[in-house]
Amino acid sequence: MYTCICARVRECEVRAAIAEGAHDDESVGEVTGAGTGCGSCVDRICGLIREVAPAAGLRGLAAAS
Ligand code: FES
């Protein structure tokens, strides 16, 4: 399933980027390209950060975004 249609970035790619340390929407955009087009997917990206970041030991960083 695509999280970002503009950049054709799948949810699994966003999850992987977050797990590897992309802890805000800008970082996810730099790594994957997601959220760098129309911006309509940024809320979904932030939701994935809140979901995935704590599991990756990044609790607190995602809350600040
Ligand atoms: S759908 Fe992600 S930037 Fe447009």
Backbone and ligand atoms as CSV (ligand in chain L), in Angstrom:
chain,resi,resn,atom,element,x,y,z
A,1,MET,N,N,0.846,-1.189,0.000
A,1,MET,CA,C,0.000,0.000,0.000
A,1,MET,C,C,0.888,1.247,0.000
A,2,TYR,N,N,0.543,2.179,-0.865
A,2,TYR,CA,C,1.314,3.413,-0.936
A,2,TYR,C,C,0.901,4.383,0.166
A,3,THR,N,N,1.896,4.914,0.846
A,3,THR,CA,C,1.660,6.005,1.786
A,3,THR,C,C,1.717,7.327,1.037
A,4,CYS,N,N,2.646,7.437,0.119
A,4,CYS,CA,C,2.810,8.664,-0.662
A,4,CYS,C,C,2.650,8.338,-2.144
A,5,ILE,N,N,1.557,8.834,-2.703
A,5,ILE,CA,C,1.291,8.589,-4.124
A,5,ILE,C,C,2.259,9.400,-4.984
A,6,CYS,N,N,2.506,10.636,-4.604
A,6,CYS,CA,C,3.361,11.517,-5.411
A,6,CYS,C,C,4.733,10.896,-5.655
A,7,ALA,N,N,5.324,10.344,-4.595
A,7,ALA,CA,C,6.678,9.793,-4.706
A,7,ALA,C,C,6.669,8.273,-4.852
A,8,ARG,N,N,5.465,7.693,-4.891
A,8,ARG,CA,C,5.330,6.232,-5.008
A,8,ARG,C,C,6.119,5.522,-3.914
A,9,VAL,N,N,5.884,5.927,-2.693
A,9,VAL,CA,C,6.575,5.336,-1.549
A,9,VAL,C,C,5.582,4.479,-0.772
A,10,ARG,N,N,5.951,3.257,-0.567
A,10,ARG,CA,C,5.078,2.311,0.132
A,10,ARG,C,C,5.212,2.474,1.649
A,11,GLU,N,N,4.151,2.038,2.342
A,11,GLU,CA,C,4.156,2.138,3.807
A,11,GLU,C,C,5.342,1.389,4.402
A,12,CYS,N,N,5.679,0.244,3.848
A,12,CYS,CA,C,6.800,-0.533,4.389
A,12,CYS,C,C,8.122,0.230,4.257
A,13,GLU,N,N,8.239,1.044,3.226
A,13,GLU,CA,C,9.462,1.839,3.045
A,13,GLU,C,C,9.524,2.955,4.084
A,14,VAL,N,N,8.379,3.550,4.358
A,14,VAL,CA,C,8.330,4.596,5.394
A,14,VAL,C,C,8.643,3.986,6.753
A,15,ARG,N,N,8.041,2.840,7.038
A,15,ARG,CA,C,8.304,2.161,8.321
A,15,ARG,C,C,9.789,1.827,8.470
A,16,ALA,N,N,10.404,1.360,7.404
A,16,ALA,CA,C,11.834,1.012,7.454
A,16,ALA,C,C,12.679,2.254,7.712
A,17,ALA,N,N,12.341,3.354,7.051
A,17,ALA,CA,C,13.095,4.601,7.239
A,17,ALA,C,C,12.997,5.080,8.683
A,18,ILE,N,N,11.811,4.976,9.257
A,18,ILE,CA,C,11.613,5.397,10.650
A,18,ILE,C,C,12.415,4.498,11.581
A,19,ALA,N,N,12.334,3.206,11.345
A,19,ALA,CA,C,13.054,2.258,12.195
A,19,ALA,C,C,14.562,2.462,12.125
A,20,GLU,N,N,15.022,3.012,11.007
A,20,GLU,CA,C,16.457,3.246,10.823
A,20,GLU,C,C,16.879,4.638,11.284
A,21,GLY,N,N,15.928,5.406,11.861
A,21,GLY,CA,C,16.315,6.666,12.476
A,21,GLY,C,C,15.687,7.929,11.926
A,22,ALA,N,N,14.882,7.822,10.888
A,22,ALA,CA,C,14.182,9.011,10.384
A,22,ALA,C,C,13.017,9.287,11.334
A,23,HIS,N,N,13.202,10.218,12.247
A,23,HIS,CA,C,12.237,10.391,13.322
A,23,HIS,C,C,11.339,11.604,13.164
A,24,ASP,N,N,11.353,12.252,12.026
A,24,ASP,CA,C,10.368,13.301,11.754
A,24,ASP,C,C,10.044,13.283,10.262
A,25,ASP,N,N,8.986,14.005,9.893
A,25,ASP,CA,C,8.522,13.920,8.506
A,25,ASP,C,C,9.579,14.429,7.517
A,26,GLU,N,N,10.373,15.400,7.930
A,26,GLU,CA,C,11.424,15.894,7.030
A,26,GLU,C,C,12.478,14.826,6.773
A,27,SER,N,N,12.854,14.105,7.823
A,27,SER,CA,C,13.844,13.040,7.665
A,27,SER,C,C,13.310,11.920,6.792
A,28,VAL,N,N,12.042,11.566,7.000
A,28,VAL,CA,C,11.441,10.531,6.164
A,28,VAL,C,C,11.443,10.988,4.705
A,29,GLY,N,N,11.159,12.261,4.482
A,29,GLY,CA,C,11.176,12.810,3.131
A,29,GLY,C,C,12.557,12.765,2.509
A,30,GLU,N,N,13.569,13.067,3.295
A,30,GLU,CA,C,14.942,13.038,2.778
A,30,GLU,C,C,15.350,11.625,2.390
A,31,VAL,N,N,14.921,10.648,3.184
A,31,VAL,CA,C,15.331,9.256,2.946
A,31,VAL,C,C,14.515,8.605,1.827
A,32,THR,N,N,13.193,8.856,1.843
A,32,THR,CA,C,12.328,8.124,0.920
A,32,THR,C,C,11.720,8.987,-0.178
A,33,GLY,N,N,11.641,10.276,0.059
A,33,GLY,CA,C,10.943,11.162,-0.882
A,33,GLY,C,C,9.487,11.369,-0.501
A,34,ALA,N,N,8.982,10.548,0.430
A,34,ALA,CA,C,7.579,10.656,0.840
A,34,ALA,C,C,7.313,12.013,1.493
A,35,GLY,N,N,6.208,12.606,1.118
A,35,GLY,CA,C,5.808,13.874,1.716
A,35,GLY,C,C,6.441,15.094,1.075
A,36,THR,N,N,7.189,14.901,0.015
A,36,THR,CA,C,7.895,16.027,-0.602
A,36,THR,C,C,7.149,16.595,-1.808
A,37,GLY,N,N,5.967,16.050,-2.078
A,37,GLY,CA,C,5.170,16.557,-3.202
A,37,GLY,C,C,4.034,17.429,-2.703
A,38,CYS,N,N,2.821,16.931,-2.835
A,38,CYS,CA,C,1.635,17.732,-2.482
A,38,CYS,C,C,1.477,17.914,-0.975
A,39,GLY,N,N,2.053,17.004,-0.206
A,39,GLY,CA,C,1.994,17.107,1.250
A,39,GLY,C,C,0.777,16.461,1.887
A,40,SER,N,N,-0.115,15.925,1.090
A,40,SER,CA,C,-1.334,15.353,1.664
A,40,SER,C,C,-1.079,14.094,2.485
A,41,CYS,N,N,0.078,13.489,2.353
A,41,CYS,CA,C,0.390,12.264,3.084
A,41,CYS,C,C,1.151,12.526,4.387
A,42,VAL,N,N,1.484,13.764,4.669
A,42,VAL,CA,C,2.323,14.058,5.836
A,42,VAL,C,C,1.654,13.613,7.140
A,43,ASP,N,N,0.342,13.792,7.258
A,43,ASP,CA,C,-0.341,13.341,8.481
A,43,ASP,C,C,-0.185,11.834,8.656
A,44,ARG,N,N,-0.287,11.098,7.570
A,44,ARG,CA,C,-0.129,9.641,7.628
A,44,ARG,C,C,1.316,9.286,8.007
A,45,ILE,N,N,2.274,10.003,7.460
A,45,ILE,CA,C,3.685,9.765,7.797
A,45,ILE,C,C,3.910,10.025,9.285
A,46,CYS,N,N,3.352,11.115,9.787
A,46,CYS,CA,C,3.502,11.432,11.217
A,46,CYS,C,C,2.851,10.358,12.079
A,47,GLY,N,N,1.733,9.816,11.619
A,47,GLY,CA,C,1.088,8.728,12.347
A,47,GLY,C,C,1.972,7.496,12.401
A,48,LEU,N,N,2.628,7.208,11.293
A,48,LEU,CA,C,3.540,6.063,11.268
A,48,LEU,C,C,4.740,6.311,12.178
A,49,ILE,N,N,5.210,7.555,12.226
A,49,ILE,CA,C,6.327,7.876,13.127
A,49,ILE,C,C,5.904,7.629,14.575
A,50,ARG,N,N,4.714,8.083,14.936
A,50,ARG,CA,C,4.230,7.869,16.312
A,50,ARG,C,C,4.078,6.384,16.613
A,51,GLU,N,N,3.695,5.623,15.603
A,51,GLU,CA,C,3.499,4.187,15.790
A,51,GLU,C,C,4.818,3.422,15.837
A,52,VAL,N,N,5.718,3.754,14.949
A,52,VAL,CA,C,6.941,2.962,14.770
A,52,VAL,C,C,8.084,3.457,15.649
A,53,ALA,N,N,8.215,4.758,15.824
A,53,ALA,CA,C,9.363,5.301,16.539
A,53,ALA,C,C,9.496,4.759,17.958
A,54,PRO,N,N,8.416,4.659,18.737
A,54,PRO,CA,C,8.593,4.104,20.089
A,54,PRO,C,C,9.142,2.684,20.071
A,55,ALA,N,N,8.696,1.898,19.110
A,55,ALA,CA,C,9.175,0.524,19.007
A,55,ALA,C,C,10.650,0.491,18.620
A,56,ALA,N,N,11.101,1.554,17.968
A,56,ALA,CA,C,12.495,1.618,17.540
A,56,ALA,C,C,13.364,2.351,18.555
A,57,GLY,N,N,12.788,2.645,19.722
A,57,GLY,CA,C,13.558,3.290,20.772
A,57,GLY,C,C,13.654,4.791,20.615
A,58,LEU,N,N,12.751,5.370,19.865
A,58,LEU,CA,C,12.778,6.800,19.607
A,58,LEU,C,C,11.649,7.529,20.316
A,59,ARG,N,N,11.116,6.955,21.364
A,59,ARG,CA,C,10.008,7.562,22.083
A,59,ARG,C,C,10.369,8.996,22.468
A,60,GLY,N,N,9.442,9.873,22.268
A,60,GLY,CA,C,9.658,11.267,22.620
A,60,GLY,C,C,10.040,12.112,21.419
A,61,LEU,N,N,10.825,11.566,20.523
A,61,LEU,CA,C,11.204,12.333,19.345
A,61,LEU,C,C,10.009,12.528,18.421
A,62,ALA,N,N,9.238,11.476,18.223
A,62,ALA,CA,C,8.081,11.583,17.348
A,62,ALA,C,C,7.010,12.484,17.948
A,63,ALA,N,N,6.915,12.488,19.256
A,63,ALA,CA,C,5.905,13.316,19.911
A,63,ALA,C,C,6.178,14.792,19.667
A,64,ALA,N,N,7.425,15.132,19.434
A,64,ALA,CA,C,7.783,16.531,19.216
A,64,ALA,C,C,7.468,16.981,17.805
A,65,SER,N,N,7.180,16.045,16.914
A,65,SER,CA,C,6.920,16.429,15.519
A,65,SER,C,C,5.471,16.757,15.286
L,1,FES,S1,S,0.912,12.024,-1.581
L,1,FES,FE1,FE,2.799,12.302,-0.550
L,1,FES,S2,S,3.496,14.232,-1.188
L,1,FES,FE2,FE,1.661,13.922,-2.321
